[in-house]
Structure formats: structure tokens, C-alpha cells
Amino acid sequence: MSEPVLILATHNPGKIRELRRLLKPRPLRVMELDEVGFLAALDEPGPGYTESALAKAMEVCTATGLPALADDSGIEVDALRGWPGPMSARWMGPVATDEDRLRGLLAEVERRSPDDRRVRYVCVAVLARPDSEPVTARGECLGTLVEPRGMNGFGYDPAFLSLDLGVTFAEADDEAKARVSHRARAIARLGEAGAFEPLLLV
């Protein structure tokens, strides 16, 4: 009996690596978009995490006829009322790099709230299946924004000092990050909601 297929509805290499690690304990054949011939950019309509994650999961599920997992995530600065939030990957425009956005965020926080660097990572994950209602789960983790350090992770990880771990996500190893990250918590809550069980019954 072949393993059931789950498509990762993202083109982001960092997310792909992380999601593969988080899904490894489950008996699923995890596939990437290029493996199923889906090369188009994914629509992220917003305005919130849920709307964009749902749009991506449903777009891939509809196009392939296979279950699809998407997430939308971001970093929120408490003192800036949650900015940049769902725009974390897009607020500097389409050509900005992770390094550009990281340095840009640090500059904005230094300018606008230098004495309050409390932040949180937020992730909303959506699992979409053909002819079924999608399942949604949210995960969060708290931290402090610091000068970048560490070589692991991606995005804002080098500047996210995890309150759970006492190191930045870029300093943490994969196993430690997978215990406490916003994405890990969202995927775990999908599991708690029984989202993966119907895939295993096919």
C-alpha cells in the first residue's frame, strides 16, 4: 500500500525544509509543487494569515486534486500594534531579500520603539482536501527582537530570541525549534484536530 500524498503549497525553500521535518513522523508522501507540475505563483490575498493560507491550500488542492498544506506566517512587534504581521514577507516589495527585510525591521523598531522589542511569531496552517472542508490551526511563540546571530533557520529567525529556548531561532538546532516554533505548534494543532487522519484512510 502506497503512502498517501500531501502537497506543500509553498515555493519558499525554508518553509519546505521546515514542513518536511515537522511532517516526517507521519506516514505521508510529502511532495513539492514542482514535483506535480505546479509552477505558478500562489495568490496571497490577505488581509490576514487565514485568508492567505486558505487561498494557497485551496488553489493547489483544486489544481491537483490532491490534499494540500499551506501556511501563512509573520512576525508581530507588540509596540507597533502587530506590524508587519501578515505583510512580513512582502512589506518591502517583491525583490527584497530575507536580509533586507530583517535589517529593515530592526531599523524600524529602533526608530519607532527602541525600548520595547517584544515580538511574536504567528503561523496559520490550512490543510485542504478534495470534497472536504479545509481545517485551520494557529500557532504562536513569543520572543524579543535582537541583533542577528546564528546560522540556521530563515526569514527573521536570526533576530528572534525565543523566550522558550533562550537563543535565537537561528542559533537553535532543528529539534529544539521544532518543539516550540509557531509553525510546529500550528502543525501539531492540525494533528490534534484530526486533520491528517482522513489522508491515512485513503
C-alpha positions as CSV (number, residue, x, y, z in Angstrom):
1,M,0.0,0.0,0.0
2,S,1.5,3.4,-1.1
3,E,1.7,6.3,1.3
4,P,-1.0,9.0,0.9
5,V,0.3,12.1,-0.8
6,L,0.3,15.6,0.7
7,I,1.4,18.6,-1.4
8,L,3.2,21.5,0.2
9,A,1.6,24.7,-1.1
10,T,4.6,26.9,-1.0
11,H,7.6,27.9,-3.1
12,N,9.6,29.0,-0.1
13,P,12.6,26.7,0.4
14,G,12.9,27.5,4.1
15,K,9.2,26.6,4.7
16,I,9.6,23.4,2.6
17,R,12.5,22.2,4.7
18,E,10.8,23.0,8.0
19,L,7.5,21.5,7.0
20,R,9.2,18.3,5.8
21,R,10.9,17.9,9.2
22,L,7.6,18.6,11.0
23,L,5.7,16.1,8.9
24,K,8.4,13.4,9.0
25,P,6.8,11.4,11.8
26,R,3.5,11.0,9.8
27,P,3.3,8.2,7.1
28,L,2.8,10.6,4.3
29,R,4.4,11.1,0.9
30,V,5.2,14.8,1.1
31,M,5.6,16.4,-2.3
32,E,6.6,19.9,-3.5
33,L,4.8,22.0,-6.1
34,D,7.4,21.4,-8.9
35,E,7.0,17.7,-8.4
36,V,3.4,17.9,-9.5
37,G,4.0,20.5,-12.2
38,F,2.5,23.5,-10.3
39,L,4.9,26.3,-11.2
40,A,2.6,29.3,-10.9
41,A,2.9,31.9,-8.2
42,L,0.4,31.4,-5.3
43,D,-2.2,34.0,-4.6
44,E,-1.9,35.5,-1.1
45,P,-5.0,37.8,-0.9
46,G,-4.9,38.7,2.8
47,P,-5.6,40.8,4.7
48,G,-4.9,38.2,7.4
49,Y,-2.9,35.0,7.8
50,T,-6.0,32.8,7.5
51,E,-7.2,34.2,4.2
52,S,-3.8,33.8,2.5
53,A,-3.2,30.3,3.9
54,L,-6.6,29.2,2.9
55,A,-6.3,30.6,-0.6
56,K,-3.0,28.9,-1.2
57,A,-4.1,25.5,0.1
58,M,-7.4,25.6,-1.9
59,E,-5.7,26.7,-5.1
60,V,-3.2,23.8,-5.0
61,C,-5.8,21.3,-3.9
62,T,-8.2,22.3,-6.7
63,A,-5.5,22.3,-9.4
64,T,-4.0,18.9,-8.4
65,G,-7.0,17.1,-6.9
66,L,-4.7,16.2,-4.0
67,P,-4.6,17.2,-0.4
68,A,-2.6,20.4,0.1
69,L,-1.0,22.1,3.1
70,A,-0.3,25.8,3.2
71,D,0.6,28.3,5.9
72,D,0.9,32.0,6.2
73,S,3.1,33.4,8.9
74,G,4.7,36.6,10.1
75,I,6.4,38.4,12.9
76,E,4.5,40.9,15.0
77,V,6.0,43.7,17.0
78,D,3.9,44.4,20.1
79,A,4.7,48.1,20.4
80,L,3.8,48.6,16.7
81,R,0.4,47.0,17.1
82,G,1.4,43.8,15.4
83,W,3.2,45.3,12.4
84,P,4.4,43.9,10.0
85,G,2.2,40.8,10.7
86,P,0.8,39.2,7.6
87,M,2.9,41.5,5.4
88,S,6.2,40.3,6.9
89,A,7.3,38.7,3.7
90,R,6.0,41.5,1.4
91,W,6.3,44.8,3.2
92,M,9.5,45.8,1.4
93,G,8.3,44.7,-2.1
94,P,8.9,41.7,-4.3
95,V,12.6,42.0,-4.8
96,A,13.7,42.4,-1.2
97,T,15.7,39.5,0.4
98,D,15.3,38.0,3.8
99,E,18.4,40.0,4.8
100,D,16.8,43.2,3.5
101,R,13.6,42.6,5.4
102,L,15.4,41.7,8.6
103,R,17.6,44.8,8.6
104,G,14.6,46.9,7.6
105,L,12.6,45.6,10.6
106,L,15.4,46.2,13.0
107,A,15.7,49.8,11.7
108,E,12.0,50.4,12.0
109,V,11.9,49.1,15.6
110,E,15.0,51.1,16.6
111,R,13.3,54.2,15.2
112,R,9.8,53.7,16.5
113,S,10.0,51.6,19.6
114,P,13.6,51.2,20.8
115,D,12.7,50.4,24.4
116,D,10.1,47.7,23.6
117,R,11.3,44.9,21.4
118,R,8.7,42.3,22.4
119,V,7.7,40.3,19.3
120,R,5.7,37.1,18.5
121,Y,5.8,34.8,15.6
122,V,2.4,33.7,14.2
123,C,1.5,30.9,11.9
124,V,-1.9,29.8,10.5
125,A,-1.8,26.5,8.7
126,V,-4.5,25.1,6.5
127,L,-5.0,21.6,5.2
128,A,-7.3,21.3,2.2
129,R,-8.7,18.1,0.9
130,P,-10.9,17.4,-2.2
131,D,-14.6,17.5,-1.4
132,S,-14.0,18.3,2.3
133,E,-14.0,21.4,4.4
134,P,-10.5,22.7,5.0
135,V,-9.0,22.5,8.5
136,T,-7.3,25.5,10.0
137,A,-5.0,25.8,13.0
138,R,-3.0,28.7,14.5
139,G,0.3,28.6,16.4
140,E,2.3,31.4,18.2
141,C,5.5,31.8,20.1
142,L,6.9,34.8,22.0
143,G,10.3,36.4,21.7
144,T,12.4,39.5,21.8
145,L,14.0,41.2,18.8
146,V,17.8,41.3,19.0
147,E,20.8,41.8,16.7
148,P,21.0,38.8,14.4
149,R,23.0,35.8,15.4
150,G,23.1,32.2,14.4
151,M,23.2,30.4,11.0
152,N,20.1,28.2,11.0
153,G,16.5,29.0,10.1
154,F,15.3,31.6,7.6
155,G,13.4,34.8,7.5
156,Y,13.5,36.8,10.8
157,D,14.9,33.8,12.7
158,P,18.4,35.3,13.4
159,A,16.8,38.2,15.3
160,F,14.0,36.3,17.0
161,L,15.2,35.5,20.6
162,S,12.9,32.7,21.7
163,L,11.6,33.1,25.2
164,D,11.2,29.3,25.3
165,L,14.7,28.5,24.3
166,G,16.8,31.5,25.4
167,V,18.5,31.6,22.0
168,T,17.6,32.9,18.6
169,F,15.8,30.5,16.2
170,A,18.9,30.7,14.0
171,E,21.0,29.5,16.9
172,A,18.7,26.7,17.8
173,D,19.0,23.3,16.3
174,D,16.2,21.8,14.3
175,E,14.9,19.6,17.1
176,A,14.7,22.5,19.6
177,K,13.0,24.8,17.2
178,A,10.5,22.0,16.2
179,R,9.4,21.8,19.8
180,V,8.4,25.5,20.2
181,S,8.1,27.3,16.9
182,H,4.9,28.9,15.7
183,R,4.8,26.6,12.7
184,A,5.4,23.5,14.8
185,R,2.5,24.5,17.1
186,A,0.2,25.1,14.1
187,I,1.0,21.7,12.6
188,A,0.6,20.0,15.9
189,R,-2.8,21.6,16.4
190,L,-3.8,20.4,12.9
191,G,-3.0,16.9,14.1
192,E,-4.9,17.4,17.3
193,A,-7.9,18.4,15.2
194,G,-7.7,15.2,13.3
195,A,-6.8,16.9,10.0
196,F,-4.3,14.2,8.9
197,E,-6.4,11.1,9.8
198,P,-8.6,11.1,6.7
199,L,-5.5,11.1,4.5
200,L,-4.3,7.9,6.1
201,L,-7.7,6.1,5.4
202,V,-7.5,6.6,1.6
